[in-house]
Structure formats: C-alpha cells, structure tokens
Amino acid sequence: MFSIFEHDSVTKQKFENMYDNFYNRVKNYVMSFYIPIVVAIPITPFVGWFEKYVFGDWEFLKFLVVLMIVDTLMGFLHHIKKKDFSVEGFEKILIKVICYGCALIVAHNLSSYKILGASIGGFEWFRVTICTALIVREALSILNNIQKVYPNVLPPRIRKYLKYYDETGEIKKNL
C-alpha cells in the first residue's frame, strides 16, 4: 500500500502535530459550552419566574444603577474631602439598595398582577411614579454632593427645580 508519508517521517510528524493541535482546539471550543449550558438549564425556569413575579425592567435598572454608582462616588469624594470617611457609609449604601429593590418589586407587582389570568392594568402610574421618584432622588443626591465637593459649580435653580419635583411630583416651568 502506498502512503504519502512512507519516505518522509518529518512531514508525517508535522501533519500529526497539526491534526492533534486542530483536534484539541475544536474539542476545547466545544467543551467551553459545557459549563454555561449545565448552569443555564436549571436556572432558566427560575429566571422566568423572577422576571414575571419579582422584577423584569432591566433597562430601567441599568439607568438607576449608573446613577447610584455616580452618587456613591460623589459621596465618597465628599467624605474624603471632609476627611470623615467611615464604614457607616457602606451600611447606608446597602440599606439604600435594599429599600430601592423593595420599592421596585412592589411597583412591578402592582403593575403586573393578574386576576383569573387577565391583566388588570390599573397601576402602571404607580410603577412610573416609583421609577421616576428613584431617578430624581438619585439625580438630586448627585447634584447635592457636587455642590458639597465644588460649591457654585451648578446654579441653585437646578437643585431647586429637582427638589420641587421630588416634593410635589409636579413639573413647574417657572422656578
């Protein structure tokens, strides 16, 4: 029988190494999906349940988290500048996250519940109000921290406008 590698053992060795290298790369690539699939299969029903009954507005949550991070950083900067940085601030952050989470869960449930399989749809206003209040509260906190870190950088009417909205829920054009 005739083989292309009969007389050239170096070429045969290179071919075998190339084949082994290719085989191992394909095998590693395929196996890289093993853990995500094994983890995802049991978690999938829980995620669906969570989004239906607990919270499902991930797009809003991204905006809120960004503002919370900026607020936290500005708070750190303020306390570092005052030289009164302490561990109690971290406790306040945890409490804020828990309270915001509970408010968002209540808003989601009130706006999403069903009776006899039919969506009631009477509390969308409550969800919008809660989400808007949290965003405005974070924005106001950021602006207050900016004012503490670097006074007079913002006109007072901006904070006054947001504070008025936070207290009354009304948008007033002339402040």
Protein Blocks (a to p, Z undefined) as FASTA:
>chain_A
ZZfklmmmklmmmmmmmmmmmmmmmmmmmmmmmmmmmmmmmmmmmmmmmmmmmocclmlm
mmmmmmmmmmmmmmmmmmmmnopacfklmmmmmmmmmmmmmmmmmmmmmmmgceehiafk
lmmmmmmmmmmmmmmmmmmmmmmmmmmmmghkbcfklmmmmmmmmmnopacfbZZ
